[in-house]
């Protein structure tokens, strides 16, 4: 029998969440073994998740993946809504574009899951990773009495040959979908229920006389097919989606064929025409909402993506929620493996992401009903139509839906700040700054790539006004730099000064790299005066952890002491 394979993290599931997690860990120098029983690189499975919102795009950009995806996907910057053939401006997906404030990623990327998976897999393999394609998990166990830290033992089997291998790991991540074997073997309950709603999705090359069909998104408020979805995807492919009404369910039951689906799709587009040139994928599926009772069990077993939450595609949240899971998890898991953090840090993955998933499930119950042409009983007394309810719910929660408003409550990582109006646990602002000598701006997010490191951004104000406090602050931060692992922190000093007026940059007290906030965009985004300055501590996933005044760094060490392993914080 062959010796066990040893790795830091065993990942079950080679879909986008599993691949993204493996890649993110590899960026941090953390090893993983990822298994996927299906050869997703070869199968002609083009459909499934396909819409990426601004905050997801920001996260993928900080993981150095977005440029590749932008080269493939469809950049969507607008939407139209029709009813009875007439354009409606008061309802529809266009609301999203009106609310994409304070981000440079003010668009939506439509890309089918096959292509996002391909990009994630290629990036992982470029870093030396090799997915075990055609292998599946058989069983796993956790033995805390094990002498070393490889306390998770998993058995995997080759689907074709039947050969088995043993994998010893420190953690196991279940990214294996809604029917997660990891979740079931760990005896983690998945709470929720299945609805009576069923939807159809069809991808292919279509022709229509609907005006502005290539804008990116369209919705048709149909009397017979609910709120019909129309999406421009990558490679010239369109996606159409509609609800199975009671009449259609009575007519077809579970026996809907592709020809039936095509015929109903044509009816759903009325009064516009629809012709099919080719079909690449289609599905009829039932809508259910479930969330796992925990995302982390025994500090060793972790769930991510559909393994811990399932819902409809009504607000196109599936891929986005999975990316948020992966990004939140990966840096905490990587740091735990390196011994940087106390166990409580990894547990915040559950306490941060599970409430977000529960909120999504709550919203999805309204989305799935209204898209299906139904008004839930809780809204019956509001004299509102299903289409109006969808628009109201979408509008009321738009910042959450596009990701820019997703945030986490106060905990050991998110501490009330003494400076800036940005609340800890919320997305840290992006802004443009300039490197010494450069006339070309660079974004803060480009300087704070997600490699598992914390970014300490010194908003230094104008040096002529803050020099004394800035000098003292730099000295205090240098002490912190000496105590913590060098790869754990990156420092960026941003001075509110024009590039041309500050070429003698060596006279400015600084730590890390220095940049000029020539237009005061960074200071303004953080609501920091150039006469006082501030220090912002940004988590590896781009959220603000803590901020304080430039003249009061007394609580910075206390902040890190709340979650960094005691060995690093002892005097």
C-alpha positions in Angstrom: 0.0 0.0 0.0 1.4 3.4 -0.9 2.3 6.0 1.7 -0.3 8.6 2.6 -0.2 11.9 0.8 0.4 14.7 3.2 -0.9 18.2 2.6 -2.0 21.2 4.6 -5.6 21.2 3.3 -7.7 18.5 1.6 -10.4 20.1 -0.6 -13.3 18.0 -1.8 -14.9 19.5 -4.9 -13.1 21.0 -8.0 -15.8 23.5 -8.9 -15.1 27.3 -8.7 -15.2 27.5 -4.9 -12.8 24.6 -4.4 -10.4 25.8 -7.2 -10.5 29.4 -5.9 -9.7 28.2 -2.4 -6.9 26.0 -3.5 -5.4 28.9 -5.6 -5.8 31.4 -2.8 -4.0 29.0 -0.4 -1.2 28.5 -3.0 -0.7 32.2 -3.2 0.1 32.0 0.5 2.5 29.1 0.1 0.0 26.7 1.7 -0.3 23.2 0.1 -3.6 21.5 -0.8 -4.9 18.4 -2.5 -8.2 19.0 -4.4 -10.3 16.1 -5.8 -13.1 16.3 -8.4 -14.8 13.2 -9.7 -15.9 14.9 -12.9 -13.5 16.1 -15.6 -15.0 19.5 -15.7 -12.3 20.8 -18.1 -13.6 18.4 -20.8 -17.3 18.0 -20.3 -19.6 20.2 -22.4 -21.3 21.6 -19.3 -21.5 25.3 -20.0 -24.5 26.5 -17.9 -24.9 27.1 -14.2 -23.6 30.2 -12.4 -22.7 33.1 -14.7 -23.0 36.5 -13.2 -20.3 38.3 -11.2 -21.1 41.5 -9.3 -18.8 44.5 -8.5 -17.6 43.4 -5.0 -16.9 39.9 -6.4 -14.9 41.5 -9.3 -12.9 43.5 -6.7 -12.1 40.4 -4.8 -11.0 38.5 -7.9 -9.0 41.5 -9.0 -7.1 41.5 -5.7 -6.4 37.8 -6.3 -5.0 38.7 -9.7 -7.7 36.7 -11.7 -10.0 39.4 -13.0 -8.1 40.4 -16.1 -8.3 36.9 -17.5 -12.0 36.7 -16.8 -12.6 40.1 -18.4 -10.9 38.8 -21.6 -13.5 36.0 -21.8 -16.8 37.3 -20.3 -19.4 39.8 -21.4 -19.1 43.3 -19.7 -22.7 44.3 -18.9 -23.3 47.9 -18.1 -27.1 48.2 -18.5 -30.5 46.5 -18.5 -34.0 46.9 -19.9 -37.4 45.7 -18.8 -40.5 45.2 -21.0 -44.1 44.5 -20.3 -46.6 44.0 -23.1 -43.9 45.0 -25.5 -43.4 48.4 -23.9 -40.2 49.6 -22.1 -40.6 50.1 -18.4 -38.1 52.3 -16.6 -39.4 52.1 -13.1 -38.6 48.4 -12.6 -35.9 45.9 -13.5 -32.2 45.1 -13.2 -31.1 48.5 -14.3 -31.4 49.6 -10.6 -28.1 47.8 -10.0 -26.2 50.1 -12.2 -27.5 53.2 -10.5 -26.1 52.0 -7.1 -22.6 51.0 -8.1 -21.0 53.8 -6.3 -17.4 54.2 -5.0 -16.1 51.3 -7.0 -13.9 51.1 -10.1 -15.6 47.9 -11.0 -18.9 49.5 -12.0 -20.1 46.7 -14.2 -21.3 43.2 -14.1 -19.4 40.3 -15.7 -21.4 37.6 -17.4 -19.3 34.4 -17.8 -20.4 30.8 -17.8 -19.1 28.6 -15.0 -17.0 26.4 -17.3 -14.9 29.4 -18.3 -14.4 30.8 -14.7 -13.5 27.3 -13.6 -11.0 27.0 -16.4 -9.4 30.3 -15.4 -9.2 29.3 -11.7 -7.8 25.9 -12.6 -5.1 27.3 -14.9 -4.1 29.9 -12.2 -3.8 27.1 -9.6 -1.8 24.9 -11.9 0.5 27.8 -12.7 1.4 27.9 -9.0 2.2 24.2 -9.1 -1.1 22.7 -8.0 -2.4 19.5 -9.6 -6.1 18.7 -9.2 -6.9 15.1 -8.8 -9.5 14.8 -11.6 -11.5 11.6 -11.7 -11.1 11.0 -8.0 -13.8 11.1 -5.4 -13.9 11.1 -1.6 -14.9 7.9 0.0 -14.7 8.7 3.7 -12.7 10.8 6.2 -12.1 10.9 10.0 -10.6 13.3 12.5 -8.2 12.1 15.2 -7.2 14.8 17.6 -5.0 12.3 19.5 -2.7 12.1 16.4 0.9 13.0 17.3 1.4 15.4 14.4 -0.9 18.1 13.1 -2.2 16.0 10.2 -5.3 14.9 12.1 -7.7 14.5 9.2 -7.4 11.2 7.3 -9.3 10.9 4.0 -9.7 8.0 1.6 -10.1 8.9 -2.1 -10.9 6.5 -5.0 -10.2 6.8 -8.7 -13.5 6.6 -10.5 -12.1 4.6 -13.4 -9.6 2.2 -11.9 -11.0 1.9 -8.4 -7.5 2.6 -6.9 -7.6 4.2 -3.5 -5.2 6.6 -1.8 -5.0 8.0 1.7 -4.6 11.8 2.2 -3.4 13.1 5.6 -4.3 16.8 6.1 -4.6 19.4 8.8 -8.0 20.6 7.5 -10.7 19.3 5.2 -12.8 21.7 3.1 -16.1 20.5 1.6 -16.7 22.5 -1.5 -18.7 19.6 -3.0 -22.0 21.2 -3.8 -25.5 21.0 -2.4 -25.4 17.2 -1.8 -22.0 17.6 0.0 -20.6 14.3 1.1 -18.3 16.1 3.5 -21.3 17.8 5.2 -23.1 14.4 5.5 -20.1 12.5 6.8 -19.5 15.3 9.4 -23.2 15.0 10.5 -23.8 18.7 9.8 -27.5 19.4 9.4 -28.7 21.5 6.5 -31.8 23.4 7.5 -34.5 24.6 5.2 -37.0 23.3 2.7 -37.8 22.8 -0.9 -40.5 25.0 -2.6 -43.0 24.1 -5.2 -41.3 26.5 -7.7 -39.5 25.1 -10.8 -37.6 27.1 -13.3 -36.2 26.6 -16.8 -32.8 27.9 -18.0 -31.6 27.6 -21.6 -28.2 28.7 -23.1 -27.4 29.0 -26.7 -27.2 31.2 -29.8 -30.6 32.9 -30.2 -32.1 35.6 -32.4 -34.8 38.1 -31.3 -36.3 41.4 -32.4 -36.4 42.6 -28.8 -34.8 46.0 -28.7 -31.5 46.3 -26.8 -31.2 42.5 -26.4 -27.4 42.8 -26.2 -27.2 45.4 -23.4 -26.3 42.7 -20.8 -29.6 42.0 -19.0 -33.3 42.2 -19.9 -36.4 41.1 -18.1 -39.9 40.6 -19.5 -42.8 40.8 -17.2 -44.9 38.0 -18.7 -48.5 37.2 -17.8 -47.9 33.6 -18.6 -44.3 32.8 -17.6 -43.4 35.0 -14.6 -40.5 37.4 -14.7 -38.5 36.2 -17.7 -34.7 36.5 -17.6 -32.6 37.4 -20.6 -28.8 37.6 -20.3 -26.0 38.2 -22.8 -23.3 35.7 -21.9 -19.7 35.1 -23.2 -18.9 34.0 -26.8 -22.2 35.4 -28.1 -24.3 33.1 -26.1 -27.7 34.2 -24.7 -29.4 32.8 -21.6 -33.2 32.8 -21.2 -35.0 31.7 -18.0 -38.6 31.5 -17.0 -40.8 30.0 -14.3 -42.9 26.9 -14.7 -46.4 28.2 -13.9 -49.1 26.1 -12.4 -50.6 25.6 -15.9 -47.2 24.4 -17.3 -46.6 22.1 -14.3 -50.1 20.6 -14.8 -49.3 20.1 -18.5 -45.8 18.8 -18.3 -45.1 17.7 -14.7 -41.5 16.5 -14.6 -41.6 15.4 -18.2 -40.6 18.7 -19.9 -38.4 18.0 -22.9 -36.0 20.3 -24.6 -38.5 20.9 -27.5 -41.2 21.7 -24.9 -38.8 24.1 -23.2 -38.0 25.8 -26.5 -41.7 26.2 -27.3 -42.4 27.8 -23.9 -39.4 30.1 -24.3 -40.8 31.4 -27.5 -44.1 32.1 -25.8 -42.4 33.7 -22.8 -40.8 36.4 -25.1 -44.1 37.5 -26.6 -44.7 39.9 -28.2 -41.1 39.7 -29.3 -39.8 36.9 -31.5 -37.3 34.2 -30.5 -35.4 31.8 -32.9 -32.9 29.2 -31.9 -29.7 28.6 -33.8 -28.1 26.3 -31.3 -28.6 25.1 -27.7 -25.5 24.5 -25.5 -27.2 23.7 -22.2 -30.6 23.6 -20.6 -32.1 22.6 -17.3 -35.3 22.3 -15.4 -34.8 22.5 -11.7 -36.6 22.9 -8.4 -36.1 25.8 -6.0 -35.0 25.2 -2.5 -33.4 27.2 0.3 -31.1 25.6 2.8 -28.2 26.7 5.1 -25.9 24.4 7.1 -26.2 24.6 10.9 -22.4 25.4 11.0 -19.7 26.2 8.4 -16.9 25.0 10.7 -17.0 21.9 12.9 -14.4 20.8 15.4 -12.0 23.4 14.0 -11.0 21.0 11.3 -14.0 20.4 9.0 -15.1 23.4 6.9 -17.9 23.9 4.4 -17.9 26.5 1.5 -20.2 27.4 -1.4 -23.3 25.3 -2.1 -22.1 22.7 0.4 -23.3 25.1 3.2 -26.0 27.1 1.4 -28.4 26.6 -1.5 -30.9 28.9 -3.0 -32.4 30.0 -6.3 -30.6 31.8 -9.1 -33.2 34.6 -9.0 -30.8 37.4 -7.9 -27.8 35.6 -9.4 -26.1 35.2 -6.1 -24.7 31.7 -6.3 -21.2 32.2 -7.7 -20.8 35.5 -5.9 -21.7 34.0 -2.5 -19.2 31.2 -3.1 -16.4 33.6 -4.0 -17.2 35.6 -0.8 -17.0 32.3 1.2 -13.7 31.4 -0.4 -12.1 34.8 0.1 -13.2 35.1 3.7 -12.0 31.5 4.5 -8.7 31.3 2.6 -6.6 33.9 4.5 -7.9 32.7 7.8 -7.1 29.1 7.0 -3.7 30.0 5.6 -2.8 32.1 8.6 -3.9 29.3 11.0 -1.7 26.8 9.2 1.3 29.1 9.5 0.6 29.5 13.2 -0.2 33.2 13.1 -3.6 33.1 14.6 -5.5 31.9 17.6 -8.3 29.3 16.8 -11.0 32.0 17.2 -9.9 33.5 13.8 -11.0 30.5 11.8 -14.2 30.3 13.8 -15.1 33.8 12.5 -15.5 32.3 9.1 -18.7 30.7 10.4 -19.9 33.7 12.5 -19.3 36.1 9.6 -20.4 34.1 6.5 -23.3 32.1 8.0 -25.4 35.2 8.9 -24.7 36.5 5.4 -26.0 33.3 3.9 -29.0 33.3 6.2 -29.9 36.8 5.0 -29.6 35.7 1.4 -31.9 32.7 2.1 -34.4 35.1 3.6 -34.3 37.3 0.6 -34.4 34.4 -1.8 -37.7 33.2 -0.5 -39.2 36.5 -1.8 -37.2 36.6 -5.0 -38.1 33.0 -6.0 -41.8 33.6 -5.3 -42.1 36.9 -7.1 -40.1 35.7 -10.1 -42.5 32.8 -10.3 -45.4 35.2 -10.4 -46.4 34.7 -6.8 -46.8 37.1 -3.9 -46.0 35.5 -0.5 -48.8 35.5 2.1 -46.8 37.9 4.2 -47.2 40.6 1.5 -50.8 39.9 0.6 -52.1 43.0 2.5 -49.8 45.4 0.6 -51.7 45.4 -2.6 -48.5 44.7 -4.6 -48.0 42.7 -7.8 -45.3 40.0 -8.0 -43.2 42.1 -10.4 -43.5 45.2 -8.1 -42.5 43.0 -5.1 -39.4 41.7 -6.9 -38.3 45.3 -7.8 -39.0 46.5 -4.2 -37.0 43.7 -2.6 -34.2 44.0 -5.1 -34.1 47.8 -4.7 -34.2 47.6 -0.9 -31.3 45.2 -0.8 -29.3 46.3 -3.8 -26.0 47.0 -2.0 -26.2 43.5 -0.5 -27.0 42.0 -3.9 -24.1 43.6 -5.7 -21.8 42.8 -2.8 -20.6 46.3 -1.9 -22.9 46.4 1.2 -21.9 43.0 2.5 -20.3 43.5 5.9 -19.7 41.7 9.2 -20.5 42.6 12.8 -18.0 43.6 15.5 -15.8 40.7 16.6 -12.1 40.1 17.3 -11.2 41.1 13.8 -13.6 44.1 13.4 -13.0 46.6 16.2 -14.7 50.0 16.6 -12.5 52.6 15.1 -11.2 55.9 16.5 -10.8 57.5 13.1 -12.6 57.4 9.7 -16.3 57.2 9.1 -15.8 53.7 7.5 -17.2 51.1 9.9 -15.0 48.1 10.7 -16.2 45.0 9.0 -17.1 46.9 5.9 -15.3 47.0 2.6 -12.2 49.4 2.9 -12.4 52.2 0.3 -10.5 52.1 -3.0 -8.9 55.3 -4.4 -6.2 56.4 -6.7 -2.7 57.4 -5.6 0.7 58.0 -7.3 4.1 56.5 -6.9 7.1 58.8 -6.6 7.9 60.2 -10.0 4.9 58.8 -11.7 2.2 60.7 -13.5 0.0 57.6 -13.8 -2.3 56.8 -10.9 -2.6 53.4 -9.2 -5.5 52.1 -7.1 -5.1 51.3 -3.4 -6.6 47.8 -4.2 -3.8 47.2 -6.6 -1.3 47.9 -3.8 -3.2 45.6 -1.4 -3.2 42.3 -3.3 -4.8 39.4 -1.5 -1.9 37.2 -0.6 -3.0 36.6 3.0 -1.2 39.7 4.3 -2.7 42.5 6.3 -2.3 46.0 4.9 -1.5 48.9 7.3 -2.3 52.1 5.4 -0.8 55.2 6.9 -2.9 58.1 5.7 -0.2 60.6 6.6 -2.0 63.8 5.8 0.2 66.6 4.6 3.8 66.1 6.0 4.1 69.8 6.8 1.1 69.5 9.1 1.6 66.1 10.6 5.4 65.5 10.7 5.7 65.2 14.4 2.8 62.8 14.8 3.8 60.9 11.7 7.3 60.4 12.9 6.1 59.0 16.2 3.5 56.8 14.5 6.1 55.3 12.1 8.3 54.5 15.1 5.4 52.6 16.8 4.6 50.7 13.7 8.2 49.7 13.2 8.0 48.0 16.6 4.9 46.1 15.5 6.7 45.2 12.3 9.6 43.7 14.2 7.3 41.5 16.3 5.0 40.0 13.7 6.1 37.7 10.8 7.4 39.7 7.9 5.0 38.2 5.4 2.0 38.9 7.6 2.1 42.7 7.3 2.5 45.2 4.4 2.9 48.9 5.1 1.8 51.7 2.7 2.4 55.4 3.6 0.1 57.8 1.7 0.8 61.5 1.9 -1.7 64.1 1.0 0.7 66.0 -1.3 1.1 66.6 -5.0 3.7 64.4 -6.7 5.5 67.4 -8.2 5.8 69.1 -4.9 7.1 66.1 -3.1 10.0 64.7 -5.2 12.2 65.0 -2.2 10.4 62.0 -0.7 13.3 60.9 1.4 12.5 63.8 3.8 9.1 62.3 4.6 8.8 59.9 7.5 7.5 56.6 6.1 7.2 52.9 6.6 6.9 50.5 3.6 6.2 52.1 0.3 5.3 55.7 -0.1 2.6 57.1 -2.4 1.2 60.5 -3.1 -2.5 61.3 -2.6 -2.4 64.2 -5.1 -6.1 64.7 -5.4 -6.8 63.8 -1.8 -9.0 60.9 -3.1 -7.7 58.3 -0.6 -8.0 60.7 2.4 -11.4 61.7 1.3 -12.6 58.1 0.8 -11.5 57.3 4.4 -12.8 60.7 5.6 -9.4 61.6 7.0 -8.2 65.3 7.3 -4.8 66.0 5.8 -4.0 68.0 9.0 -4.6 65.0 11.3 -4.0 61.8 9.4 -4.9 58.2 10.4 -3.8 54.6 10.4 -6.2 52.1 8.7 -5.7 48.4 9.3 -7.1 46.5 6.3 -7.8 42.7 6.6 -6.3 40.4 3.9 -9.8 40.2 2.3 -10.1 43.9 1.9 -12.3 44.8 4.8 -11.5 47.4 7.4 -10.4 45.8 10.6 -9.6 48.9 12.7 -8.6 52.5 12.3 -7.1 55.1 14.7 -5.8 58.6 14.7 -2.2 59.2 13.7 -1.5 60.7 17.1 -3.0 57.7 19.0 -1.6 54.2 18.2 -1.9 53.0 21.7 -4.6 50.4 20.8 -3.0 49.0 17.7 -1.0 46.3 19.5 -4.1 45.5 21.6 -6.0 45.0 18.4 -3.6 42.4 17.1 -3.2 40.8 20.5 -6.9 39.9 20.3 -6.3 37.3 17.6 -2.6 36.8 16.9 -1.0 33.7 18.4 0.4 34.6 21.9 3.9 33.6 20.9 4.2 36.7 18.7 2.7 39.2 21.2 4.7 38.3 24.3 7.1 41.0 25.5 
